[in-house]
């Protein structure tokens, strides 16, 4: 397969097609030599030692090799686990820069660098028969007139979903492409998403990941995909074209089709750790290439891993090798795959310098100055297992606002003393992101507001269960979060009680309305708008089954319609989605009209509030439009008074000001009426409901 080897170039890293062959470059500070392993159709292996080393990069050029070639690496060097050195040439290693991966990982002892009964002893069993191959990919693709939507943050509505789960049971998606990139791009899906009013599809991990052996032994699978091993390769199982390289073009076509529908593609990326685990884990790639450069080791005890991801290892984001891999991956997905943004799983791990969180970390600095990444959305999950950084990321970033989730859940389930926190969340979390100009304050768009996400209850289950029900996961219901701030409304799970079911429906509407009427960037968990349930399972990471898949035969069409109303209101009215604090005037009023005072906020039993918003008109006219969000989280009916402008010295009757129009309510009786209301008039807002009024000058 390889007649000769030439020096080649030390960059780009990985295996890259060039005229007449492939360039190969692999970095390692600790390796003594590197072999490229080429496999023919029968699986026969040919090893080619890379002839050159520039800096810490081994490289070479092999003529006559083209797209479709299967390959891997064997890295020679010291085996001294106590010093963090885990080179073992008996292990075939995946190219960290591979664009495609074919095959699956085994779980036998042969894929481990050490012996199971002696972690210090080199395992000389060859792993080639139990690990996948990297695939040389031709990146050419006809993008045509593809144009990224570049939806501004203030107009963004994120829809978090799963490539397989969204489409696997959809009756209008052809069976042969259900659960795939091609299925997600089918018109039945794109038309649903656009009519729903979302702008950006955030996909759970699509980087190549590894199935967990302990799950497969129980008949389960890693469904979410937070077990990455290939940061530049789209996961092969999600491709109708298979995993032989065709997954790359299929992913690109999906992005192109979603863009044509006006939808952005955001990837949930897992750079904080890999599937190689801790010192007892397998050797698949980075561990055997340069363990101490790619992973953070315990200082003074380099035989073990510093772990803030909860998976056994953490990427060494203070080292140029690991940082280079992450940055190459990010740029690749933007430049070659045309994606529109990233949500970083456990992003705090990437900010750790010497183990400590640092807002001036090398990773954040590199992202901030990179022109390729400048136009795309960057979203942090601002915590890891050892630190919580909500509000701590730079202004370039938006963040999953965990405080929004918790405070809004608490308010609607009836907790006392949370009205003030709820008011902050609905108006952009100014206590977290605000600040006077010039003081380093951020803006509401830094807050990704969410009430539910893949990790936890669905909206249906949040309002149907007091406790988790994860027995199907095989861990004795001990996995998953126990404090969910959920409320079953008087029953646990399905019930025939009409009163409870009506309350649950109202609560779902309350939560969706709060989310989509709040300042900031809303993220809807895919399926919440249709009443998707996981049967009370709040940790369905291992449920590649009906528990996780969308049930398109049981869609709550009323809830879908209600969600469409909300996204339409948000889209049409700038006052509901300000770019900056101060763009919209916010007044907090008591139910009876006057502005809230300190005593009102301090009253723990107070669960009623009017949020009065005055902002720019949707038609661009100089005058303003106003909204009043009347919120009643109490157990009884509350009489609200429609405020007048007499508080600011204006007589509404003398000025001939128009009245207010009820445009939305989670009370079905009020929602049907959609009636007009005059300043000073009273309106009854039923228990646990909200009503939205609108007025245009």
Number of C-alpha atoms within 10 A of each C-alpha: 15 13 9 10 15 14 16 19 18 22 17 14 22 19 27 22 17 13 10 12 16 22 25 24 27 26 22 24 15 19 20 12 17 27 21 26 20 21 18 12 8 6 11 9 17 14 17 20 17 23 16 19 20 12 10 14 20 28 30 24 26 23 18 13 20 18 15 15 19 24 26 26 25 24 27 20 19 15 19 15 21 15 15 24 21 30 27 26 24 20 29 28 29 25 29 23 23 24 28 28 29 21 15 15 19 18 15 12 16 23 26 25 32 25 17 15 7 10 17 17 14 18 21 15 17 17 24 19 13 18 21 21 28 30 24 24 24 16 15 8 12 10 14 7 8 14 12 20 17 18 17 13 20 20 20 22 24 26 25 21 21 26 24 26 25 22 29 25 19 20 12 14 20 15 13 11 20 25 24 28 29 26 28 26 26 20 15 16 17 20 14 11 20 16 13 20 22 25 23 26 24 25 21 23 24 27 25 24 27 22 21 18 16 12 15 12 9 10 12 20 20 20 20 24 23 26 23 23 25 26 28 26 26 29 28 27 20 23 26 18 18 17 19 21 27 17 28 28 20 21 24 23 19 21 26 26 19 27 23 17 17 19 25 26 25 23 22 24 24 25 27 27 28 27 22 23 19 20 23 16 18 22 27 26 24 24 26 29 32 23 24 27 24 24 27 27 25 15 12 9 13 19 20 20 22 20 24 24 21 14 17 19 24 25 28 28 28 21 17 14 19 22 21 16 18 22 15 16 21 20 18 19 21 17 12 14 22 22 23 26 25 23 23 22 24 24 23 28 30 28 25 23 18 13 19 13 19 18 17 14 17 19 23 17 13 15 17 15 10 12 11 13 21 12 14 19 21 20 24 23 23 24 22 19 13 13 14 15 17 20 22 17 23 17 16 14 19 28 27 24 25 19 19 23 20 19 23 25 22 22 24 26 20 16 17 15 17 21 25 18 19 24 20 17 28 21 22 28 27 19 12 20 20 19 14 9 9 6 8 11 16 24 22 27 28 30 29 25 33 26 26 23 19 18 15 22 29 25 29 25 29 28 30 29 23 21 22 24 20 20 13 14 21 14 10 10 15 13 17 20 13 13 9 18 19 21 22 21 20 17 16 15 17 14 12 8 10 9 11 17 19 12 19 22 18 22 26 23 23 23 23 24 23 24 24 27 22 23 31 33 29 29 24 25 22 26 24 22 24 22 22 23 23 22 19 26 27 24 22 24 20 22 21 16 14 13 18 24 23 26 20 17 9 11 15 15 12 13 19 18 14 20 23 18 18 21 20 16 16 22 19 14 18 21 24 24 28 25 22 17 23 10 14 23 13 18 15 19 21 22 26 17 18 15 17 15 11 7 8 16 18 13 13 14 15 19 26 24 28 29 20 21 19 20 22 21 18 14 11 9 10 9 11 17 20 22 24 25 20 26 26 27 28 21 12 11 15 21 15 22 21 21 23 20 13 11 11 7 8 12 13 16 12 7 8 8 17 15 20 22 18 20 20 24 26 24 20 12 10 19 15 12 12 15 13 14 18 16 17 17 13 16 16 12 24 21 18 25 26 27 24 23 22 20 19 18 12
